[in-house]
Amino acid sequence: MTGKQLTPQNATITTATIQVQALTIGKKQVTLAVFRQLEDEAIIKPLDAGLAGEPWGRVNYHPDKCADDREHIHVVWQKGYDLRRATVYAPSVAAYKHPTAGLYVEALIAEGLDHRDPRASSAGGADRIQVVKAGREGGVGLTRFTHHGVQFHGPVRSDFLTVFHNHYLRRDEDESLWQRVRHVAGPEATSESIATGIPALAYNTSWRQLKDLPQLFIAV
C-alpha cells in the first residue's frame, strides 16, 4: 500500500462471505496507515446540521486516541472526488457550535435569565444553560445547553455576559439588549422564534443516519 492514495476512484467496499464489509484500494484492504492519511473534516455542516457529503460507513478505530472521549463514531465519507474521515459526537454530548445558539441565550438574558435562574443552576443537570467567559480578551462569552436532546455551543456578547452574571437589568439595558438581538434576528424576534432556527432535529437526523451506517473493516 506504500505510495497509494485513497480516493473514491480507487477505493471500493467489498463484502466477505460472512457479510463483513471491508474498505479496499483495488484488491487490497485499506490499512490503518492509509486510513490515518485521510483528511479529517466534519461531515455535519456548521449551519443546518445536514450532511456535507456522501457517507460510506463507520470505522471502529480511533486514530486520535479518543476511545475514552465522549460518545462518538468515526465515519468515512466522500466530498466531491475526495475521501474524508470525520469524528461525529452523539447528540447529548455534541457541543455543536452554532451561531443561533448564542443568539437564543442572548434573547433569554434580555428576557431576564441570569445565573440564579433554575434553568442555569446545577440542579438542571446536563440541560442547564451555562454562560461563561471565553478564554480570550474582549469579555466575550460562550454558552452551552441542551435543546431537544442536542448539546449546543455558541458565542455570547460581552454585554449579555455581564448582565447574566450581575443579575441586574435596568429598563434601558433591557431595551438596549433587545435592540442588539433584533438587529440580528429581526424586529419581531423573541426567544421562541429564535429557537426555531436551532437545528436540533437536523442534527438528530444526521446522527441516526451515520450511526446506522455499516461498519467498514480495515487491515492492521
N, C-alpha and C positions, 0 to 999 in steps of 0.2 A: 504493500500500500504506500510505500515511500514515494513522495513526489506527486501523489494523486490528490486532486482537489474534488471535494464533494459538491456536486451541483445537481439540480433537478434533471439535467440531461443524462448524467451517467449514474445516478442513484436510482435504485428500484427497491420495492418491498416484495420479498418472496415469502411464501408460506410453506413451511415444512409439513411433513405428513401428520404431525400431531398439532397442526394449526398454530404453530409458533411463527410469528412474523418477524423477519429479520431485515434490517436496513443494509443494502449492499451497494457496492460500486461494481458494475459489470457483474461478474460471477463471484466476487469476493465480498465477504461480510465486512461491513464497516467496523473499524477498531475504535477503542476509546480514544486513542491519539488523534484519529481523524475527526471524531465527534467533537473533541475539545477545540478543534480549529474552526468550527463553525462560529460565525459572529453571533454574539449574544444580543438579542434585540427583542423588546417587548412585542408580543403578538396582540395584546389587548390595547386598543387605541386610546390615547390620552383624553379625548373629549367625549366620545359617545360610548366607550367601553365595548364597541364591536371588535371583530377580528380584523387584523391588518393584512391577513393573507390566508393561504390555504393550509390548515394543519394536517400533518402527515400522521403523527402518532406520539405517544408518550414514551419516554426513555427512563427506566428506573436506575438512574445513575446521577450522582451529584458531583459534577465536575468542579464546583467551587467549595467542596467540603461543607455542604449546607444540610446534610442529612438530619441534623438536630435542630434546624431552623423551624420557623413557623410552618404550618401545614402548606405544602405546595407540590406542584408537579413540574417536570421538565418536558418540554414539547419541542419536536422538530417541525418546522413549518416553512412554507415556500413564500418568498417575497419576490414577485416578478420571475426572473430567471435564476435566482439565488436561493440557497437554503439558509435558514437561520435556526438557532435554538433559543428558547425562552424559558424563564422561570415564572410560573404563574401561581399566585398565592390564593388560598381558599378565601371566599368572601369575608368570613368573620375576622380574618387577620390580614386582609388585603393591603391596608394602608394605601389605598388607591388615591393618588393625588389628582385632585380635580378643582378647577377654579371656582365652580359653583358651590363647592362645599364651604369654602371660606366666606363667600358672599351670603350664604344661608345663615351661617353663625353670626355674621355681622348684623343681619336683619334681626335675629333673635336678641342680640345685645341692644340694638336700637329699641326693641320692644320691652327691654328691662331685664334680660338674662344677665346674671352675674355669678360669681363663684359660690355664692350662698344658695343658689337655686338647686332644688333636688335633682334636676337633670344634670347638674355639673358636680354633684357630690360623689364621693367614693361609693355611697350606697347604691348608686346606679350601676355599678359593675362595669362590664365592657361597653354598655350602651351610654355611659355618661359622656357629656360634652366637655372635652378638655380644651383649654386655650392657654398656651404657654408662649413665652418669649422665645423667638428663634435665636440660635447661637451666632448672631451677627449684628452689626451696628444698625441703627436706624429704628430700633424699637418694634420692628415687625414681628408679628406673632404667627403661630401655627395652631390649627385646630385639628382635633381627631375625635371622631364619633362614629357610631354605627347607625346606618339608615337602611331599613328593610333588609337587615342581615348582612350588609356590606360595610366594612370599615373604610371610612374616607379620611383623607388628609386635605388640608387647604390652607392658603395664606390668610391672615387676618391683619388688617392695617393697624398702625400704632394707636390711633385714637380709640378704636374699638377695644384694643387690648387694655388700655388704661382704664376705660370705663368698666370693663368686665372685672378687673381686679380691685378697683377702688369702690365698687358698688354704690356709686352716687352719680345720678344723672339729672342735671338741670334741664328745664324745658328747652332752652336754646341749644343745649348739647343734643338733646333728643332730635330736634329738627335738623340740626347740622348732620348728625349721623344718618338720618333718613335721606337727606339730600345726597349724601355720598353713596348710599346703597342704590338709590333710584337713578342716580346718574349712570350707573352701570346696568341695572336690571330693568329700568323703565319707570315712568312716572307713577304708575299704579301698583308697583311691586309690593308684595307682602312676603313674610317668611314662607307662607304656604305656597304662594305662586312660584317662589324661587326654588322650593323643594322639588317641584315637578321637573326641574332641569337636572336633578342629581340622578345619574344613570345607574341606579341600583338594580333595576330589573335587567338592564342590558348586561351588567357585569355578571349577575347570577346566571343568565342565559349562556354567556360566553364560557363561564366556568364549567357549567354542566356539559356543554358541547366538548370542551377539551378533556374533562375528566372521563368522558365516555369513549375517548379515542382508544384504538387498540394499542397494546404495548408493543414497542419495537425493540428487538433484541440486537445488541451489538457485541462484537467479539472483544475479549480482554486482550 
